[in-house]
Amino acid sequence: MNHQSNTSRAIGLLVFLLAFLSISADAQRFQGGITGGFTAAQIDGDSYAGFDKLGWQGGVFVETELMPVFDARLEIRYASRGARNPAGDDNTGGYFLALHYIDLPVLAALKIKKAGAVEIGLVPGYLFALNGEKDNGILTADDKAAYHHFDLGTLLGFRVNMTGKLAVSFRYSYSIFSIRDLDSAGSYYSWFGQLFGHSKGDFNNYLSLGIHYQLK
């Protein structure tokens, strides 16, 4: 499945979700909107380091006020993750992995007056497609079958209110469970992975920059 097909499916699903949001957000206590942005990802457990895989994200959200200082928020979004290692001068060592997820982030937001909020939550995700390349060509069916369809990640970030309806967020996420159980030679784990004692398996590790616009 090529990247254009994956992107078209994701856009179609998000259009459907936006239509659903416009109906469900009519509930009096709920507000909804659209969100989009970019991701910078790496895979803990492979032999490469660095947030070199750039991608995009987009979806919809609903939120409600639980207390004057706390909001609860649910998002439904497409998000790209994966890993990338540019080929060396001798045109070897190149690696590219694109993981295409539908995520349902569930967040609690501690509001900081009118300036914004600190966010913490969980990110259940479903891997609906993947593609990639390595030195000896594209990923095989066996390569792809090694990746688990379900991902559950942590999320920590902050959101800054630009206007009454527009906000910008910066978030960090890391998988709780491995997305692939294979042992890779020369595995690299970031400080977060080392903190939890990971020494086997692959884990999504990514940053995201988001723009959120409240429709109601």
Secondary structure as the mmCIF struct_conf table of DSSP 4:
data_model
#
loop_
_struct_conf.conf_type_id
_struct_conf.id
_struct_conf.beg_label_comp_id
_struct_conf.beg_label_asym_id
_struct_conf.beg_label_seq_id
_struct_conf.end_label_comp_id
_struct_conf.end_label_asym_id
_struct_conf.end_label_seq_id
HELX_RH_AL_P HELX_RH_AL_P1 HIS A 3 SER A 24
TURN_TY1_P TURN_TY1_P1 ALA A 25 ASP A 26
BEND BEND1 ALA A 27 ALA A 27
TURN_TY1_P TURN_TY1_P2 GLN A 28 ARG A 29
STRN STRN1 GLN A 31 ASP A 44
TURN_TY1_P TURN_TY1_P3 GLY A 45 GLY A 45
BEND BEND2 ASP A 46 SER A 47
BEND BEND3 GLY A 50 PHE A 51
STRN STRN2 LYS A 53 MET A 67
TURN_TY1_P TURN_TY1_P4 PRO A 68 VAL A 69
STRN STRN3 PHE A 70 ASN A 85
TURN_TY1_P TURN_TY1_P5 ASP A 89 ASP A 90
BEND BEND4 ASN A 91 ASN A 91
BEND BEND5 GLY A 93 GLY A 93
STRN STRN4 TYR A 95 ASP A 103
STRN STRN5 VAL A 106 ILE A 112
TURN_TY1_P TURN_TY1_P6 LYS A 113 ALA A 115
STRN STRN6 GLY A 116 LYS A 134
TURN_TY1_P TURN_TY1_P7 ASP A 135 ASN A 136
STRN STRN7 GLY A 137 ILE A 138
HELX_LH_PP_P HELX_LH_PP_P1 LEU A 139 THR A 140
HELX_RH_AL_P HELX_RH_AL_P2 ALA A 141 ALA A 145
TURN_TY1_P TURN_TY1_P8 ALA A 146 ALA A 146
STRN STRN8 TYR A 147 TYR A 147
BEND BEND6 HIS A 149 HIS A 149
STRN STRN9 PHE A 150 ASN A 161
BEND BEND7 MET A 162 LYS A 165
STRN STRN10 LEU A 166 SER A 175
BEND BEND8 ILE A 176 PHE A 177
BEND BEND9 ILE A 179 ILE A 179
STRN STRN11 ARG A 180 ARG A 180
TURN_TY1_P TURN_TY1_P9 ALA A 185 GLY A 186
HELX_RH_AL_P HELX_RH_AL_P3 TRP A 191 LEU A 195
TURN_TY1_P TURN_TY1_P10 PHE A 196 GLY A 197
BEND BEND10 LYS A 200 GLY A 201
STRN STRN12 ASP A 202 ASP A 202
STRN STRN13 PHE A 203 GLN A 214
#
